[in-house]
Amino acid sequence: MIVLTLEESTVEYVSGFPEYVSFSTSKPATVYYTLDGTDPDEDSLIAVGEIYLPTSGASFTLKAIA
């Protein structure tokens, strides 16, 4: 089992909303993610370092898997 932890930045571009997020895992693993609400898979974006969150649009849905 791999535990995937989401860490929010302390920097906010809108009050209460982090500028970026990053992931850590309990074991070495590749983290795949999407921002459109679809389930991530091996063809999705790979999380490396900070993921800057979209500033346009009314909302987004971040999903990740390791």
C-alpha positions as CSV (number, residue, x, y, z in Angstrom):
1,M,0.0,0.0,0.0
2,I,1.2,3.5,-0.9
3,V,0.0,6.5,1.1
4,L,-0.4,9.6,-1.0
5,T,-0.3,12.9,0.9
6,L,-1.3,16.3,-0.5
7,E,0.5,19.3,0.8
8,E,-0.9,22.8,0.2
9,S,1.3,25.9,-0.2
10,T,1.1,28.6,2.4
11,V,1.0,31.1,-0.4
12,E,-2.5,32.0,-1.5
13,Y,-3.5,33.8,-4.6
14,V,-7.1,34.0,-3.4
15,S,-7.9,34.0,0.3
16,G,-8.2,30.4,1.5
17,F,-7.0,28.9,-1.8
18,P,-3.4,27.7,-2.2
19,E,-1.3,28.8,-5.1
20,Y,0.1,25.3,-5.6
21,V,0.1,21.8,-4.1
22,S,2.6,19.0,-4.0
23,F,2.4,15.3,-3.2
24,S,4.5,13.0,-1.1
25,T,4.3,9.2,-1.0
26,S,5.1,6.7,1.7
27,K,7.1,4.7,-0.8
28,P,8.8,5.7,-4.1
29,A,6.1,6.0,-6.7
30,T,5.0,8.0,-9.7
31,V,2.0,10.3,-9.0
32,Y,-0.4,10.9,-11.9
33,Y,-3.0,13.6,-11.7
34,T,-5.8,15.4,-13.5
35,L,-7.4,18.8,-13.0
36,D,-10.6,18.2,-15.0
37,G,-12.2,15.6,-12.7
38,T,-11.4,12.6,-14.8
39,D,-9.7,9.6,-13.1
40,P,-6.0,9.7,-13.6
41,D,-4.1,6.9,-15.3
42,E,-0.7,6.2,-16.8
43,D,-1.5,8.6,-19.6
44,S,-2.2,11.5,-17.3
45,L,0.1,14.3,-16.2
46,I,2.9,13.3,-13.8
47,A,3.3,15.3,-10.6
48,V,6.9,16.6,-10.3
49,G,7.5,19.3,-7.7
50,E,4.8,21.8,-7.3
51,I,1.5,21.8,-9.2
52,Y,0.3,25.3,-9.8
53,L,-3.5,25.4,-9.6
54,P,-5.5,27.1,-12.4
55,T,-6.5,30.7,-11.8
56,S,-9.1,30.8,-14.6
57,G,-12.5,29.3,-14.6
58,A,-15.0,29.0,-11.8
59,S,-13.8,25.6,-10.4
60,F,-11.6,22.6,-11.0
61,T,-11.3,19.1,-9.6
62,L,-7.9,17.7,-8.8
63,K,-7.6,13.9,-8.7
64,A,-4.4,11.9,-8.1
65,I,-3.2,8.3,-7.9
66,A,0.2,6.8,-7.1
